[in-house]
Amino acid sequence: MATKSYLGEFEQMVLLAILQRRSQANGYEVRQGLEKDADRVVSKGAFYTTLDRLETKGYLTWEVREPADGRSNLPQRHFSVTPQGMEELRRSRNTLLKLWDGLDGVLEA
């Protein structure tokens, strides 16, 4: 029996941050967005390790692009979520919604 791979909380947040930034989903923008939206410090090491793990799982891809704004002469990796990554996000969301079902009153008490 094959072991099912599940998305961890941080992996979900990274994929969602990539989706939110669409064509602007380079490492800097995604990491800054995570820090702002999740209100937490995101170390470069943890962030790039997670990106590599998500790529290995087939949940994201990336391409090198020259910066359009001229801020840097260095090429940047731009990330996108694969169809497999989208499916895994949907599955994870549905599982969490089932687990949250009926708990609004409990959590508000």
Phi and psi restraints in degrees (value plus and minus 20) as a CYANA .aco file:
   2 ALA   PHI     -95.4   -55.4
   2 ALA   PSI     123.3   163.3
   3 THR   PHI    -102.6   -62.6
   3 THR   PSI     110.7   150.7
   4 LYS   PHI    -100.8   -60.8
   4 LYS   PSI     113.6   153.6
   5 SER   PHI    -108.0   -68.0
   5 SER   PSI     110.0   150.0
   6 TYR   PHI    -133.0   -93.0
   6 TYR   PSI     130.7   170.7
   7 LEU   PHI     -99.3   -59.3
   7 LEU   PSI     112.1   152.1
   8 GLY   PHI     -99.9   -59.9
   8 GLY   PSI     148.5   188.5
   9 GLU   PHI     -77.9   -37.9
   9 GLU   PSI     -67.6   -27.6
  10 PHE   PHI     -87.5   -47.5
  10 PHE   PSI     -56.9   -16.9
  11 GLU   PHI     -80.6   -40.6
  11 GLU   PSI     -63.0   -23.0
  12 GLN   PHI     -80.1   -40.1
  12 GLN   PSI     -66.4   -26.4
  13 MET   PHI     -81.8   -41.8
  13 MET   PSI     -60.0   -20.0
  14 VAL   PHI     -83.9   -43.9
  14 VAL   PSI     -67.7   -27.7
  15 LEU   PHI     -81.8   -41.8
  15 LEU   PSI     -61.5   -21.5
  16 LEU   PHI     -85.8   -45.8
  16 LEU   PSI     -58.9   -18.9
  17 ALA   PHI     -85.4   -45.4
  17 ALA   PSI     -56.6   -16.6
  18 ILE   PHI     -84.2   -44.2
  18 ILE   PSI     -66.5   -26.5
  19 LEU   PHI     -80.1   -40.1
  19 LEU   PSI     -60.5   -20.5
  20 GLN   PHI     -85.1   -45.1
  20 GLN   PSI     -54.0   -14.0
  21 ARG   PHI    -108.4   -68.4
  21 ARG   PSI     -26.2    13.8
  22 ARG   PHI      23.4    63.4
  22 ARG   PSI    -138.2   -98.2
  23 SER   PHI     -93.4   -53.4
  23 SER   PSI     -30.0    10.0
  24 GLN   PHI    -116.9   -76.9
  24 GLN   PSI      -1.5    38.5
  25 ALA   PHI    -103.2   -63.2
  25 ALA   PSI      41.3    81.3
  26 ASN   PHI    -110.5   -70.5
  26 ASN   PSI     148.6   188.6
  27 GLY   PHI     -75.3   -35.3
  27 GLY   PSI     -65.0   -25.0
  28 TYR   PHI     -82.2   -42.2
  28 TYR   PSI     -69.0   -29.0
  29 GLU   PHI     -84.1   -44.1
  29 GLU   PSI     -61.5   -21.5
  30 VAL   PHI     -85.6   -45.6
  30 VAL   PSI     -66.3   -26.3
  31 ARG   PHI     -84.1   -44.1
  31 ARG   PSI     -63.2   -23.2
  32 GLN   PHI     -83.4   -43.4
  32 GLN   PSI     -60.6   -20.6
  33 GLY   PHI     -82.5   -42.5
  33 GLY   PSI     -60.9   -20.9
  34 LEU   PHI     -81.8   -41.8
  34 LEU   PSI     -64.6   -24.6
  35 GLU   PHI     -82.3   -42.3
  35 GLU   PSI     -61.0   -21.0
  36 LYS   PHI     -92.2   -52.2
  36 LYS   PSI     -72.8   -32.8
  37 ASP   PHI     -91.9   -51.9
  37 ASP   PSI     -56.1   -16.1
  38 ALA   PHI    -113.4   -73.4
  38 ALA   PSI     -25.2    14.8
  39 ASP   PHI      32.1    72.1
  39 ASP   PSI      33.0    73.0
  40 ARG   PHI    -170.9  -130.9
  40 ARG   PSI     133.8   173.8
  41 VAL   PHI     -98.4   -58.4
  41 VAL   PSI     111.9   151.9
  42 VAL   PHI    -137.7   -97.7
  42 VAL   PSI      90.3   130.3
  43 SER   PHI     -91.0   -51.0
  43 SER   PSI     128.1   168.1
  44 LYS   PHI     -79.3   -39.3
  44 LYS   PSI     -61.9   -21.9
  45 GLY   PHI     -80.7   -40.7
  45 GLY   PSI     -69.2   -29.2
  46 ALA   PHI     -84.1   -44.1
  46 ALA   PSI     -59.9   -19.9
  47 PHE   PHI     -83.7   -43.7
  47 PHE   PSI     -71.9   -31.9
  48 TYR   PHI     -92.2   -52.2
  48 TYR   PSI     -49.5    -9.5
  49 THR   PHI     -83.9   -43.9
  49 THR   PSI     -61.4   -21.4
  50 THR   PHI     -86.3   -46.3
  50 THR   PSI     -61.6   -21.6
  51 LEU   PHI     -79.0   -39.0
  51 LEU   PSI     -64.7   -24.7
  52 ASP   PHI     -82.5   -42.5
  52 ASP   PSI     -62.6   -22.6
  53 ARG   PHI     -83.7   -43.7
  53 ARG   PSI     -62.2   -22.2
  54 LEU   PHI     -85.9   -45.9
  54 LEU   PSI     -55.4   -15.4
  55 GLU   PHI     -86.6   -46.6
  55 GLU   PSI     -63.3   -23.3
  56 THR   PHI     -80.3   -40.3
  56 THR   PSI     -58.6   -18.6
  57 LYS   PHI     -93.0   -53.0
  57 LYS   PSI     -31.8     8.2
  58 GLY   PHI      66.6   106.6
  58 GLY   PSI      -3.5    36.5
  59 TYR   PHI    -113.6   -73.6
  59 TYR   PSI     -34.0     6.0
  60 LEU   PHI    -167.5  -127.5
  60 LEU   PSI     138.7   178.7
  61 THR   PHI    -151.1  -111.1
  61 THR   PSI     149.3   189.3
  62 TRP   PHI    -167.8  -127.8
  62 TRP   PSI     139.8   179.8
  63 GLU   PHI    -159.6  -119.6
  63 GLU   PSI     132.8   172.8
  64 VAL   PHI    -108.8   -68.8
  64 VAL   PSI     112.1   152.1
  65 ARG   PHI    -152.1  -112.1
  65 ARG   PSI     129.4   169.4
  66 GLU   PHI     -97.7   -57.7
  66 GLU   PSI     118.6   158.6
  67 PRO   PHI     -83.2   -43.2
  67 PRO   PSI     113.8   153.8
  68 ALA   PHI    -101.2   -61.2
  68 ALA   PSI     -44.5    -4.5
  69 ASP   PHI    -109.4   -69.4
  69 ASP   PSI     -24.9    15.1
  70 GLY   PHI      54.8    94.8
  70 GLY   PSI     -10.4    29.6
  71 ARG   PHI     -87.5   -47.5
  71 ARG   PSI     -47.1    -7.1
  72 SER   PHI    -165.8  -125.8
  72 SER   PSI     130.1   170.1
  73 ASN   PHI    -108.8   -68.8
  73 ASN   PSI     -24.5    15.5
  74 LEU   PHI    -107.1   -67.1
  74 LEU   PSI     117.4   157.4
  75 PRO   PHI     -84.1   -44.1
  75 PRO   PSI     134.2   174.2
  76 GLN   PHI    -144.4  -104.4
  76 GLN   PSI     126.7   166.7
  77 ARG   PHI    -103.3   -63.3
  77 ARG   PSI     109.6   149.6
  78 HIS   PHI    -134.0   -94.0
  78 HIS   PSI     112.8   152.8
  79 PHE   PHI    -125.6   -85.6
  79 PHE   PSI     130.2   170.2
  80 SER   PHI    -164.1  -124.1
  80 SER   PSI     130.3   170.3
  81 VAL   PHI    -106.4   -66.4
  81 VAL   PSI     112.9   152.9
  82 THR   PHI     -99.1   -59.1
  82 THR   PSI     144.7   184.7
  83 PRO   PHI     -76.0   -36.0
  83 PRO   PSI     -57.4   -17.4
  84 GLN   PHI     -84.2   -44.2
  84 GLN   PSI     -59.8   -19.8
  85 GLY   PHI     -85.3   -45.3
  85 GLY   PSI     -59.2   -19.2
  86 MET   PHI     -83.1   -43.1
  86 MET   PSI     -63.3   -23.3
  87 GLU   PHI     -83.6   -43.6
  87 GLU   PSI     -60.6   -20.6
  88 GLU   PHI     -86.6   -46.6
  88 GLU   PSI     -57.8   -17.8
  89 LEU   PHI     -83.3   -43.3
  89 LEU   PSI     -62.9   -22.9
  90 ARG   PHI     -81.4   -41.4
  90 ARG   PSI     -65.3   -25.3
  91 ARG   PHI     -82.2   -42.2
  91 ARG   PSI     -64.7   -24.7
  92 SER   PHI     -83.9   -43.9
  92 SER   PSI     -62.3   -22.3
  93 ARG   PHI     -82.2   -42.2
  93 ARG   PSI     -66.2   -26.2
  94 ASN   PHI     -81.9   -41.9
  94 ASN   PSI     -60.2   -20.2
  95 THR   PHI     -83.1   -43.1
  95 THR   PSI     -66.1   -26.1
  96 LEU   PHI     -84.2   -44.2
  96 LEU   PSI     -59.9   -19.9
  97 LEU   PHI     -82.0   -42.0
  97 LEU   PSI     -58.7   -18.7
  98 LYS   PHI     -83.6   -43.6
  98 LYS   PSI     -61.6   -21.6
  99 LEU   PHI     -90.8   -50.8
  99 LEU   PSI     -50.4   -10.4
 100 TRP   PHI     -98.8   -58.8
 100 TRP   PSI     -39.6     0.4
 101 ASP   PHI     -74.7   -34.7
 101 ASP   PSI     105.7   145.7
 102 GLY   PHI      62.6   102.6
 102 GLY   PSI     -14.9    25.1
 103 LEU   PHI    -122.7   -82.7
 103 LEU   PSI     -18.6    21.4
 104 ASP   PHI     -76.3   -36.3
 104 ASP   PSI     -66.5   -26.5
 105 GLY   PHI     -84.8   -44.8
 105 GLY   PSI     -56.9   -16.9
 106 VAL   PHI     -86.4   -46.4
 106 VAL   PSI     -62.3   -22.3
 107 LEU   PHI     -95.9   -55.9
 107 LEU   PSI     -43.9    -3.9
 108 GLU   PHI    -104.3   -64.3
 108 GLU   PSI     -35.6     4.4
